[in-house]
Amino acid sequence: MSLDDLEETMTANYTALGEETTVGLDPETRNELAMLSAAMGTDTDELLRRGIHALFQQAVRSGDLDFHLRTGYDVTYDEYLAGRTYEEMSGGDRYPERDEDRQYTM
């Protein structure tokens, strides 16, 4: 897979999510969400948004996101943000033409 494949998947997932999504909660998660809501005085929708942001940031900082992106798409999050791979940025995907006549000329 490639950067283009990741961008296509991201677009498809973003579109599929829409504005709202429903998630079934197990008793433990429901209990933890109720406790956080009571303690912080924040509604559950806001806590869920914050939870996703926190999980995302932790995955970025720990390198877990890059690991999964490299495994699935052979790119990193930085490459995704830049829209180019490191190889494309450094010119490593282009080799200079060989000049056989000047091959060993200094």
N, C-alpha and C positions, 0 to 999 in steps of 0.2 A: 504494500500500500504506500501512499505518498501524501504529500501535503495537499494536493488537489482532492484526494479521497477524504482526508480529514475535513476539509472545508465543505465538501458535499454532505458528509455525515452530520456535521455541525448545523448546517442549514436545514437539513431534513428534521433533525431532532428539535431544533428551535421552533420550526413551523408546527411540528406535531404536538409540542407542549402547549401552544396557545397561550392565553392570558392566565388561565387557572388550571390547576390539576388537583385531583383528589388522591389521597394516599391513605390506605388502610393502616391503622395503628394497632400494634400489639399492646397488651396490658402494661408492660414495662415502659414502652415509649409513651403511651398515654399518661402514665403516672409521672414520668419525668417532665413531660410537657406541661402538665397541670402544676407541678411544683415550680418550674421556671416561671410560668405565667403568674402564679401567686406571689413568688418572691420578687420578681422584677416589675410587677404591675403592668405587664405588656400583653397585648392580645396574642393569641397563638399563631396567627398568620405572620405577624412580625417576627416572632421567635423562630418560626420555620425558615423565613427568609434569612435571618441572621445565622441560623444553623448551617444552611447551605453555603453562605459566604465563609463561615469559619472552617467548614470542611474543605472548601476549595482552597483557601489560603494555606491551610495545613498541608494539603497535598502538594501545593506549589513549593512551599518552604522545605518540605522533607525530601523532595525529588520524586515522590511517588507518582505524581502526574506525568513527569517526564519519562519515568520508567514505563508506564503503561502506554504513553504515546509512542515511545521508541519501539516498544514491542509490537503494537498494533499498526502503526503508520510510518515508522522509521523517521520520525521527526520529534523535535522537542517543543515545548510550549513557546519558548523564545522564537523558534523558527516559525511557528504558527503566527505569532504576533507580527513578525517581520514580513510574513508572506513569502519568505524565501528560505531555503535550507542554508546551513553554514557553508556547504560546498559551493552553492550558487553565489553567496556573499563574498567568498574569498577567491572566486574565479577558478576553483579547483575542478570545476566541471568542464573547463575549456583548456585545452593544451595548445601551446604555441606550435605553429607549423614547423616541421623539421626542415632544416636546410642542410642537406647532405654534403654540400660543398664546403660549408663553414662549420661543420660539426665540431671540429677540434680547434678552431681558430680562437685565439684569445685577444 
